[in-house]
């Protein structure tokens, strides 16, 4: 399996939301965020994180050629 990192793109956030709202996530995660299953909280969280210039945002890509 090939793994790569790239900078966060707008198109990543819907994928993150889909992963976060997977019904099996609470069973796999030791803890969940307060915005779990609340799209408004999710969007506000990411807006805050993305507006902080000290944060380096990367997306993990798996099975990339």
VENPE-V870035 format. One record per residue. N is the residue number from 1. RES is the residue in one small letter. SS is DSSP state (H for helix, E for strand, L for the rest). OMEGA is omega in whole degrees, -180 to 180 (NA if undefined). Layout:
# VENPE-V870035
{{N RES SS OMEGA} {N RES SS OMEGA}}
This chain:
# VENPE-V870035
{{1 x L 177} {2 x L 180} {3 x E 178} {4 x E 174} {5 x E 171} {6 x E 178} {7 x E 179} {8 x L 176} {9 x L 178} {10 x H -177} {11 x H 178} {12 x H -173} {13 x H 175} {14 x H 177} {15 x H 177} {16 x H 180} {17 x H 180} {18 x H 178} {19 x H -178} {20 x H -176} {21 x L 175} {22 x L -177} {23 x L -180} {24 x L -177} {25 x H -179} {26 x H 178} {27 x H -178} {28 x H -174} {29 x L 176} {30 x L 179} {31 x L 176} {32 x L 179} {33 x L 180} {34 x L 179} {35 x L -180} {36 x L -180} {37 x L 176} {38 x L -174} {39 x H 178} {40 x H 177} {41 x H 179} {42 x H -179} {43 x H 178} {44 x H 178} {45 x H -178} {46 x H 176} {47 x H 179} {48 x H -179} {49 x H -177} {50 x H -180} {51 x L -179} {52 x L -177} {53 x L 180} {54 x L -178} {55 x L 174} {56 x L -177} {57 x L -180} {58 x E 175} {59 x E 178} {60 x E 176} {61 x E 179} {62 x E -180} {63 x L 177} {64 x L 180} {65 x L NA}}
